[in-house]
Every structure is written in C-alpha cells, then in structure tokens.
C-alpha cells in the first residue's frame, strides 16, 4: 500500500496551489501555500483534512465562486490525482453550508474522473440521505463509468477509509435501486463496486443480501454469477447456509465424513499442524461441496474464537469418496496473536460442521 506522502504528497499540494493561482491570480492562497510544511509525519486522513481546511480558509465565501473556480480548473490536464481528494471535501462542505445539494453533487460528478469523489459523497449522504440518493440514482445511466461507479462505491455501507453513514447502516435496502441499475453494467470496474457494495450489505443484513442476489440470478446476465459469488464471499466464508445453497451448495444429504485426523496432539507457534479426512457420498445424486475448515483459537481470556479458512470445492458422484489433507501454519503473523492452550479444528462443508478434534498450542515460553 502506498504511503501517505506517496498519495497526497507535499508536491501535489504545492501543484494544486499553482493550478488554482493560474485559474484565478487574485487568490492569495496563504493557508494552502503553508500547508505542505505541516504534512510530514501526518497520516493520510489528517493530510486530507489539513489541505481541505486550508482550501476553505483561502477560498472566497459561498458556493458560487468555489463552483466556478473548480470548473475552470477542470480545463487543465494537471488538475488530477490525489490533489482532487481535499478539493472534493471542500466542495462538500461549501455546498452543504449553502444548501446547494444538487449543484454540489453535480460538481462531484465532474471531479470524480480525475480521482474519485467517493469520500466527499459521504458528507452529502450524512447531511440528507434521501435528497442525495435522489441525485445519485440518476448517475446510474451516466455515460462516464467513473460517475456510475461513484453511485455504487460512494454509497457503500462500509466504504474503506470513509466516514460511516449511520442511516445507510440502519437502512441497508435504501441503496438497492442503485445496485439493481448497475449490476449489468458494461464496465467490470463498476460491477466490482456493485459486488463490494452488496458484500457490505451482507454484513448488516445477510437475508437481504441473499434475497437481492437470488433475484439477480433469476434474471441473470453472463456476468451475474461471478458478481454474485464475489458479493456473497463474506457469507460463504462464514458458512451461511442460504448463501451457499443459492450458489449450488445445498445441505449435503447422504454425506459422511471421517475426521479430521490430526498429525499430532500438540504444536508450537512457528510450526504447522497437518490434518486429513475422508468424505463419501452415500446418496443417489451427485453433491457439490464447499469444503472449509475452522480453527478455534484460544483468546487472551481463555475463550475460543473461530476463524474460517477456505480449503477446496468438490463434486462427488453417488458412491464416490475422497481423501483430503492440509497443513495449517502457525507461523507468527502481524494480524493475529497466538495464546497457549487447547485449540480445536473443525471441518465445515456447505456451511455445516463435520467433525472436531482438539490440540494443544504452545508458545516458546509455555513449553
């Protein structure tokens, strides 16, 4: 991931000042010219706020002159990249102060192809969700894919790096018209945003996400199955039975599982644990299997916390059996801390648990 300086760099802020002065030489831009000196050592979000506030301090009052200034700047090719982010944030502040929702959103749509206006759109959504969505929904048939993508991405319930909009979290169905309009979009860039948006919905309301995905599959385009698989990935990993059944992984009637059998009863952090199991289809129809496994990690307070890991998918004919084996590493990683104690490993097939075995995990100091 690029650093804060590589994205919103001091040179980008200086270049923004030069562009705005070229557009309107009357601007003093005192705060913006001083901003680069305050940026070293700041985090990405802090940089954005610093530059946004500098712009707001330097720009003339009201929305009209801000609208004219940035529309003029858009005639210059160098007005692009991460300098656009604090510009969109300043536009959002001024537009909402002046109650110029429609004109402010129109300016965001013009700016978004130069980088993205998805973060600034959150300010409008938080101020008046329904008024903002009335405009954003019209973007779904915009000729520019960046604007169509902004309609989906900017309204995501859990957009990374962005402020949460509580009303969207409370009303996850409110953005469905946008998703329905864009799910068949010609652009994979837009469709991926739609899938990520529906994945966000699935975290708040799994049943709604499955309902939407089912409706799309009933009226499917060639790109729909892949979009739905990506959209339901969190539910699939969590073993949600409705999501799995929708994708063809029904409850595995007639399936028997022997295992998991562990290679050892104890393992030390830094080592690996091997396990194997057998599965057989005793039914009269073939079965599609989404096979995962769950490691139940000991937490600091001694309770267990499950973590699902993907293993494989298989289709078993009637009477067919398979043997699978896997090695799970307990090598230290930055995103997980291991605690000593009795852990457990469980198989998960089509969202259902099959078999469970315990083992002891030791740290260097606990042996």
N, C-alpha and C positions, 0 to 999 in steps of 0.2 A: 504494500500500500504506500503511495507517495506521502511524503511528509507535508506538514502544513506549509512550509516555505516553498516546497515544490509546486503546491497548488496555488494558494493565494500569496504570492511572493511579494517582497518589497518592491521589486522592479515592476511587477504587474500593477501595483498601486500607484507607483510613480507614472507609469504609462497611462493609467486612467486619468490622472490629473492633466497630463499633456493633451489627451484627446478632448477632455471637457473644455480646456482653455482654448484649444483650436476651434471648437464649435462656438464658444462664447468667450471672447477675450476679456469681457468685462468681469468675469468671475474671479474673485480673489483666491478662493480655494486654500485659505490659510490652514484650516484643520486637516484637509486631505493631504497637503504637502508635508505636514508634520507627522502624519500617521505612520509612515514607514519606520520612523525611529522607535516607535512603540511596539512594533511587531515582533522583533526577535525574542524567542523564548515563549511566545504565546501559542496556545492551542488553536486548532483550526476554527472552532466555533467562536473563540474570543476574537480572532482576526476579523472574522466577518462582522461581528458587532462593532469593533473599533472603526472599521472602514465605513460601515453603514452610518454610524453616528457622526463620523467626520463629514460624510456627504450631507447629512441632514443639517449639520451646523453651517455648511458653506452654501447650500442651495437657497435660492430665494423662497419666501414663504408661499404656501398654497400648492395645489396640484398642477395647475395650468402651466407654469413655467418649467416644472420638472418634466411634464409630459413633452413639451416642445423640445427641451434640451436633449432628452434621451432619444427621441425620434430623430433628431438631427444627427446625433452621434451614431445612430444605426446606418447612416450613409457611409461611414468609414469602415473599411475592412478590418482595421486593427482593433476595433471595439468588439472584442471577443475573448473567450476563455474565462478563467476564474475571476477576472475583474467584474464580470457580469453578476456574480452572486450578490455582493453587497449592493450593487445597483438595484437589483430586483427587490431586495429587502427594503431599501429606501423608498422605492416606488410604492410598496405595500403600505408602509407607514403613512406616507403622504396621502395616498388615495383614501385610506380609511378615515384619516383625520378630516378630510374634506368631503367624506361620504360620496366618493366618486368610484363606487364599486365597478360599474360596467367599464368605464374608461380605464381604470387601473388594471383590470383584468385584460382588457384589450392590449395594453402596453406590455403586460407579462407575456402574452401570446407572441408579440413581436420580438421580445427579447429571448425567449426560450431557445430558438435555434442557435443562438450564439454560445450557449452553455446549457442551462436549464433554469427554469423558474419554479421548480417543484417545491423548494423550501419556502419561498416567499408566498406561494399559494396558500400555505398553511395559515398565514396571518389573516387572509381573507376568510378562509373556512371557519376559523375560530371566532371571527367577528360576526359573521352572519352565514351560517351553513347553507340554508336554503336559497338565499339570494345568490350566493356564489355558485352553487351547483346548477342553478338555472342557466348561468352563462357557460360554465364548464361543460355541461352536457352538449351544448351546441358545437363544441370543439371536436366532437367525435367524428364529424364528417369534414373536418378541415383538410385542405389539400396537402398541408405540411405534416409529415409523420411526427415531427418533434412536438407539434401542438397537440396532435392526437394522443401521443404518449404522455404529454403533460396532464391531459384529462384523467388518465388512469393512474399515473405514478404520483402526481401531486395530491390525489385524494385517498391514497392507501391508508388503511387504519394504522399501520405501524411502519411508516416510512423511515428507513435508517437515517440517522443524523438529524432528523427533523423533530420539531415540537409535536407532541401529541395533540390531537383534536378530540377532546373528550366526547363531543356529541357524535362523532363518527364511530367511536368505540362503543357508545351506547346504542347506536342505530346502525348496525353493520349492513342492513339491507338498503340503506339510503343511496349507496353508490351503484346498486345493481344495474340501473338503466345505462350507466356508462360502460360497465363491463359487457352487458348484452350487446351494446352497439359496436364494441371494439373486438370482440372475441374472434371474428372472422377477418380482421384487418389484414391487408396485403403485406404489411411490414412485420417481420419477425421481431423487430425492436419494440413495436407496440404490443404484439401478442405476448411477449415475455413479461412486459409490465402487467398485462392483464392477469397472467398466471401468478405473478408475485402478489398482486392485489388480492386475488381470491385466496391465496395461501394465508395472507394476513387475516382475511375474514374467517378462515377455518380455525384460527387460534381463538377468536372471540365466540364464534357460533358454528361448531362443526356441522350440525344438522343443516344449517342454511347453506354452507359451502357445498355439501354433498348434493343438496337439492338443486342448486344452480348448475353444478357440474352434470348432474343427471339430465337436466333439461337441455343442456348443450349437446350431450351425446345423442339424445333422441333426435336432434336436428343438426347432425354433425357435418362439418366441413372436413376436407382432407387433413387439415392441421389441428383439428379439435382433439383427437385422442392424446397427442403429445402435449398439448396445452393443459389438458385436464390432469394428466399424470404429474406434470410439474406443479400444478396448482394444489394438488392434494398430497404433495410429498410429506408435509409435516404430519398429516393424519395417517398416511401409510406407515411412516416410521413409528408412529405411536400405536400402530395396530388397530386403528379404528375399524370396526367390522363393517360398517356401512360403506366407508370409502373403499375398502378392499373388495367388497362384493361388487360395487359399481364397476371396478376395473377387472372383474372376472375372477376374483379370488374369493369364492364363496366358502362358507364353513366346510371344512374338509371331511365330509361324512365318509366313513369306511377307512379312514387313515389311522394307522397305528404307528407309534414312534417308540423306539427302544433307545434310551439315552436321555441326556448326554452322559457319556463316559469320559471322565477326566483322566489326564495322563499322570496327575499327581494330586495329593491331598493338600499340598502346600506350595506356595510360590512366593518369591521375594521380589519386591519392587525392582524393576530393571530386567526381570526375566519374562518368559512367556508361558502361558498355560495352553496346552493342547487339549482339544476335546473332539469327540466323534459321536455319531448317532446313525441309526438306521430308520428308514421310513418305508412303509409299504401301503399300497393302495389295495384294500380288500373289496372295494366297491365294484360295480358293474360299468361305471362310466369313468372316463379319464378325469383327473383332477389337476387344476393349476394351483401351484403352491408358491406363495411368497414367504421365504424362509429367512427369519431373523434370529438373533439371539440377544438375550438381555443379561447384562452383568449388574448385579445388585451390589453396589459399592457401600462400604461402611462409611458413615459420615462422622464428623468430629464428636457428635453427641451419642454415637453408638447405634443409631438407627440406620436402615438401609435405604439407598436411593437408586432406583433403576435407571439404566442407560441402555437404549436400544441400539444395536449395531446391525447393519444390513449384511446378509450372507449371500443369498442367491435366489433365483426363481427356477422352478422346475415344473414340468408337466409329466405326470405319471399315468400310464395306461392301466387299465384294470389288471390287477395281479402284479404289477411292476413294483420293484423295490429299489432303493438307492442307499448307499452309504456315503456320508459326507464327513469331512474332518476340517478343522480350523485351528489355527494358532492365534491366540489373543495376546497382544503385548501389553505388559505393564511398565513399559519404559516411561520414565517421568516426562510429562508434558506441561506446558505453562498454564493450560486451561483446566487442569484437574490436580487436586492434591489427594494423595493416597493415604489412608489411615489403616493401621494394622487391625486384624480381627477376622471373623468369619464372614466371608463373602458368599455369594451364590451365583450360579449361572443357570439360566433357564432358556429353553427354546421357545420361539414364538412363530407359529405357522398360520398364515391368513388371519393374524390378529389374535389367535388363541394360544394359551400357554400349553406347552407339552414338555413334561419332564423338568426336573430341577435337581441340581447337585451343588453341594457346598464345598468350599475350600478355604484354607487359611492364607491370608496375605500378610507377609511380614515386611517390615521396613528394616533398613540396616541396623538400626538401634534397638529393634524389638526381638531379634532372634535369640 
